[in-house]
């Protein structure tokens, strides 16, 4: 997988994620190691997620990992806390904000809307 493919895939998933519940600004920088190596960022601001193929110098969190590990996390197939515990990812910066990555991973906006509709009487 190339760097461009990794960025595109993360961007697709992040743009579909329901991050409206995240009230604070958070900027993640991902430094991908191995295949698809490179740096890019995910910024959550005003209830929207944006992914761009640049470094984010004033970031809150820096995450180092392989492309495969990041894609598993962002697709909701790997818990980021578990990945950190078993050293699949290295995290620098605000660990509290790093946990917000779970909000981006694994659940699309439409899935949350459907879940909300089912819960109403």
URCOR-V411264 format. One record per backbone hydrogen bond with DSSP energy under -1.0 kcal/mol. NH is the residue of the N-H (numbers start at 1). CO is the residue of the C=O. E is the energy in kcal/mol with one decimal. If there is no record, write none. Layout:
BEGIN
NH;CO;E + NH;CO;E
END
This chain:
BEGIN
6;2;-2.1 + 7;3;-2.5 + 8;4;-2.5 + 9;5;-2.4 + 10;6;-2.5 + 11;7;-2.5 + 12;8;-2.4 + 13;9;-2.1 + 14;10;-2.9 + 15;11;-2.5 + 16;12;-1.0 + 18;107;-1.0 + 19;17;-1.1 + 22;19;-1.9 + 26;44;-2.1 + 28;42;-3.2 + 29;61;-2.6 + 30;40;-3.2 + 31;63;-2.8 + 32;38;-3.2 + 33;65;-2.4 + 37;34;-1.4 + 38;32;-1.5 + 40;30;-1.8 + 41;52;-2.6 + 42;28;-2.5 + 43;50;-3.0 + 44;26;-3.1 + 45;48;-2.4 + 48;45;-1.4 + 50;43;-2.5 + 52;41;-1.9 + 54;52;-1.7 + 59;56;-1.2 + 60;27;-2.3 + 61;27;-1.9 + 62;92;-2.9 + 63;29;-3.1 + 64;90;-2.6 + 65;31;-1.7 + 70;66;-2.2 + 71;67;-2.6 + 72;68;-2.0 + 73;69;-2.1 + 74;70;-3.0 + 75;71;-1.8 + 76;73;-1.5 + 77;72;-2.5 + 78;72;-1.2 + 83;79;-2.6 + 84;80;-2.1 + 85;81;-2.4 + 86;82;-2.5 + 87;84;-1.3 + 88;83;-3.2 + 89;83;-1.2 + 90;64;-2.2 + 92;62;-2.5 + 94;60;-2.4 + 98;94;-1.9 + 99;95;-1.4 + 100;97;-1.4 + 101;98;-1.7 + 102;99;-1.6 + 103;100;-1.4 + 105;101;-1.7 + 106;74;-1.4 + 109;16;-2.7 + 112;108;-1.8 + 113;109;-2.2 + 114;110;-2.4 + 115;111;-2.2 + 116;112;-2.3 + 117;113;-2.1 + 118;114;-2.0 + 119;115;-1.3
END
